[in-house]
Amino acid sequence: MKKLIIFCTAFVLFNCNGNAQKENKNTFKVSKTDAEWKTELSEMAYYVLRKAGTEPAFSSPLNKNYKKGIYVCAGCNTPLFKSEHKFDSGTGWPSFDREIKGNVAFGTDTNLGYSRNEEHCATCGGHLGHVFNDGPRHTTGKRHCINGAALKFIPEH
């Protein structure tokens, strides 16, 4: 009986693969192979969107873009942020006080040894950046700190 309990315990432990923590690529409306993403995205956009990388601060021309328009996912063109919600956070990355509801998904990032609220495109799963609670107090109090390489800007006409 003791051997049976040990066997069952070992079986359960070794077969629990933690699917809750793995990204299921089939849950996104836009799903492509890694090779397809590499051919369609710039090197930096691929690094940010598909490998959860971070572009260097102050490197994106979108950081100081204050034209009217909409910011869409560089991977699938899903509208993510409106220009009227953009502000200069001084951090070196495009910052917004709110997202377009339903188009941004949230998760937890612990890669730096502490927990951060990570943002993804809800359509293709591309990594966008992180959201913090140090944004403008007169609006939402949120700062969506987004990699410019994860975005494309479409000006208003």
Sine and cosine of phi, psi and omega as CSV:
sin_phi,cos_phi,sin_psi,cos_psi,sin_omega,cos_omega
0.00,0.00,-0.65,0.76,-0.01,-1.00
-0.89,0.46,-0.64,0.77,0.02,-1.00
-0.91,0.41,-0.60,0.80,0.03,-1.00
-0.90,0.44,-0.68,0.73,0.03,-1.00
-0.90,0.44,-0.69,0.73,0.03,-1.00
-0.89,0.45,-0.70,0.72,0.01,-1.00
-0.87,0.49,-0.74,0.68,-0.01,-1.00
-0.89,0.46,-0.67,0.74,0.02,-1.00
-0.89,0.45,-0.72,0.69,0.02,-1.00
-0.89,0.45,-0.65,0.76,0.01,-1.00
-0.87,0.49,-0.73,0.68,0.00,-1.00
-0.89,0.45,-0.73,0.69,-0.04,-1.00
-0.88,0.47,-0.68,0.73,-0.07,-1.00
-0.99,0.15,-0.24,0.97,0.01,-1.00
-0.98,-0.22,-0.05,1.00,0.09,-1.00
-1.00,0.09,0.97,-0.23,-0.11,-0.99
-0.99,-0.14,0.18,0.98,0.10,-0.99
0.88,0.47,0.71,0.70,-0.01,-1.00
-0.87,0.49,-0.43,0.91,0.01,-1.00
-0.89,0.45,-0.42,0.91,-0.04,-1.00
-0.99,-0.13,-0.08,1.00,-0.01,-1.00
-0.99,-0.13,0.60,-0.80,0.04,-1.00
-0.97,0.24,0.82,-0.58,0.06,-1.00
-1.00,-0.09,0.97,-0.25,-0.09,-1.00
-0.91,0.41,-0.33,0.95,-0.01,-1.00
-0.98,0.19,-0.11,0.99,-0.02,-1.00
-1.00,0.06,-0.08,1.00,-0.01,-1.00
-0.98,-0.19,0.60,-0.80,0.01,-1.00
-0.88,0.48,-0.60,0.80,0.04,-1.00
-0.96,-0.30,0.89,-0.45,-0.01,-1.00
-0.72,-0.69,0.81,-0.58,-0.02,-1.00
-0.73,-0.69,0.31,-0.95,0.07,-1.00
-0.96,0.26,0.30,-0.96,0.05,-1.00
-0.86,0.51,-0.64,0.77,0.01,-1.00
-0.89,0.45,-0.64,0.77,0.04,-1.00
-0.90,0.44,-0.71,0.70,0.03,-1.00
-0.86,0.52,-0.68,0.73,-0.02,-1.00
-0.87,0.49,-0.59,0.80,-0.01,-1.00
-0.98,0.20,-0.44,0.90,-0.08,-1.00
-1.00,-0.04,-0.40,0.92,-0.08,-1.00
-0.95,-0.32,0.44,-0.90,0.15,-0.99
-0.91,0.41,0.26,-0.97,0.00,-1.00
-0.85,0.52,-0.69,0.73,-0.01,-1.00
-0.94,0.34,-0.66,0.75,0.02,-1.00
-0.89,0.45,-0.64,0.77,0.05,-1.00
-0.89,0.46,-0.73,0.69,0.00,-1.00
-0.85,0.52,-0.70,0.72,-0.03,-1.00
-0.96,0.27,-0.83,0.55,-0.12,-0.99
-0.93,0.37,-0.67,0.74,-0.14,-0.99
-0.98,-0.18,-0.38,0.93,-0.03,-1.00
-0.91,-0.41,0.15,0.99,0.02,-1.00
0.84,0.54,0.59,0.81,0.02,-1.00
-0.99,0.17,0.06,-1.00,0.05,-1.00
-0.76,-0.64,0.78,-0.62,0.05,-1.00
-0.96,0.27,0.39,-0.92,0.05,-1.00
-0.88,0.48,0.62,-0.79,0.05,-1.00
-0.84,0.54,0.59,-0.81,0.05,-1.00
0.91,0.42,0.28,0.96,-0.03,-1.00
-1.00,-0.06,-0.32,0.95,-0.06,-1.00
-1.00,-0.02,0.75,-0.67,0.10,-0.99
-0.90,0.44,-0.32,0.95,0.02,-1.00
-0.97,0.25,-0.27,0.96,0.01,-1.00
-0.85,0.53,-0.68,0.74,-0.03,-1.00
-0.96,-0.28,0.35,0.94,0.04,-1.00
-0.99,0.11,0.86,-0.51,0.01,-1.00
-0.84,-0.55,0.39,0.92,0.08,-1.00
-0.96,0.28,0.39,-0.92,0.05,-1.00
-0.98,0.20,0.68,-0.73,0.02,-1.00
0.28,-0.96,-0.37,-0.93,-0.06,-1.00
-0.74,-0.68,0.57,-0.82,0.03,-1.00
-0.98,-0.22,0.83,-0.56,-0.04,-1.00
-0.89,-0.45,0.29,-0.96,0.04,-1.00
-0.91,0.42,0.76,-0.65,0.02,-1.00
-0.94,0.35,-0.26,0.97,-0.01,-1.00
-1.00,-0.02,-0.58,0.82,-0.12,-0.99
-0.65,-0.76,0.05,1.00,0.05,-1.00
0.93,0.36,0.34,0.94,0.08,-1.00
-0.95,0.30,0.78,-0.62,0.06,-1.00
-0.89,0.46,0.81,-0.58,-0.08,-1.00
-0.90,-0.43,-0.67,0.74,-0.09,-1.00
-0.62,-0.78,0.53,-0.85,0.06,-1.00
-0.98,-0.19,0.56,-0.83,-0.04,-1.00
-0.88,0.48,-0.51,0.86,-0.01,-1.00
-0.93,0.37,-0.21,0.98,0.03,-1.00
-0.97,-0.24,0.16,0.99,0.00,-1.00
-1.00,0.02,0.57,-0.82,0.06,-1.00
-0.54,-0.84,0.33,-0.94,0.01,-1.00
-1.00,0.03,0.97,-0.26,-0.03,-1.00
-1.00,0.08,-0.24,0.97,-0.04,-1.00
0.98,0.21,0.09,1.00,-0.06,-1.00
-1.00,0.07,-0.34,0.94,-0.04,-1.00
0.99,-0.17,0.05,1.00,0.06,-1.00
-0.80,-0.61,0.52,-0.86,0.09,-1.00
-0.82,0.57,0.73,-0.69,-0.05,-1.00
-0.78,-0.63,0.62,-0.79,-0.04,-1.00
-0.72,-0.70,0.49,-0.87,0.01,-1.00
-1.00,-0.04,-0.09,1.00,0.07,-1.00
-0.28,-0.96,0.38,-0.92,0.03,-1.00
-0.98,-0.21,0.17,-0.99,0.17,-0.99
-0.99,0.16,0.92,-0.40,-0.11,-0.99
-0.80,0.59,0.71,-0.71,0.04,-1.00
1.00,0.01,-0.28,0.96,-0.05,-1.00
-0.98,-0.18,-0.16,0.99,0.03,-1.00
-0.86,-0.52,0.75,-0.66,0.04,-1.00
-0.96,-0.29,0.46,-0.89,-0.08,-1.00
-0.86,-0.52,0.53,-0.85,0.05,-1.00
-0.49,-0.87,-0.14,-0.99,0.00,-1.00
-0.91,-0.41,0.74,-0.67,0.03,-1.00
-0.92,-0.40,0.84,-0.54,0.03,-1.00
-0.87,-0.49,0.32,0.95,-0.08,-1.00
-0.88,0.47,-0.43,0.90,-0.02,-1.00
-1.00,-0.10,0.11,0.99,0.02,-1.00
1.00,-0.05,-0.01,1.00,0.10,-0.99
-0.62,-0.78,0.25,-0.97,-0.13,-0.99
-1.00,0.05,0.76,-0.65,0.11,-0.99
-0.76,-0.65,0.48,-0.88,0.04,-1.00
-1.00,0.09,0.94,-0.34,-0.06,-1.00
-1.00,-0.04,0.53,-0.85,0.02,-1.00
-0.89,-0.46,0.65,-0.76,0.02,-1.00
-0.75,-0.66,0.43,-0.90,0.19,-0.98
-0.93,0.38,0.78,-0.62,-0.03,-1.00
-0.96,0.29,-0.26,0.97,-0.03,-1.00
-1.00,0.01,-0.69,0.72,-0.06,-1.00
-0.89,-0.45,-0.11,0.99,0.02,-1.00
0.99,0.16,0.09,1.00,-0.02,-1.00
-0.90,0.44,0.68,-0.73,0.05,-1.00
-0.93,0.37,0.75,-0.66,0.00,-1.00
-0.95,-0.30,-0.73,0.69,-0.07,-1.00
0.27,-0.96,-0.61,-0.79,-0.05,-1.00
-0.65,-0.76,0.37,-0.93,0.06,-1.00
-0.89,-0.46,0.70,-0.72,-0.04,-1.00
-0.81,-0.58,0.30,-0.95,-0.02,-1.00
-0.99,-0.12,0.55,0.84,0.01,-1.00
-0.86,-0.51,0.53,0.85,0.02,-1.00
-1.00,0.09,-0.13,-0.99,-0.03,-1.00
-0.86,0.51,0.85,-0.53,-0.04,-1.00
-0.93,0.37,-0.43,0.90,-0.03,-1.00
-0.98,0.19,-0.09,1.00,0.08,-1.00
-0.87,-0.49,-0.98,-0.20,-0.09,-1.00
-0.98,-0.21,-0.31,0.95,-0.10,-1.00
0.98,0.20,0.03,1.00,-0.03,-1.00
-0.99,-0.17,0.52,-0.85,0.14,-0.99
-0.78,-0.62,0.97,-0.24,0.10,-1.00
-0.99,0.11,0.97,-0.24,-0.06,-1.00
-1.00,-0.05,0.97,-0.25,-0.22,-0.97
-0.90,-0.45,0.69,-0.72,0.09,-1.00
-0.93,0.37,0.81,-0.59,0.03,-1.00
-0.88,0.48,-0.51,0.86,0.01,-1.00
-0.91,0.41,-0.33,0.95,0.02,-1.00
-1.00,0.07,-0.07,1.00,-0.10,-0.99
-0.86,-0.51,0.41,-0.91,0.25,-0.97
-0.81,-0.59,0.60,-0.80,-0.01,-1.00
-0.97,-0.23,0.76,-0.65,0.07,-1.00
-0.91,-0.42,0.94,-0.34,-0.04,-1.00
-0.92,0.38,0.49,-0.87,0.06,-1.00
-0.97,0.24,0.63,-0.78,0.00,-1.00
-0.96,-0.27,0.00,0.00,0.00,0.00
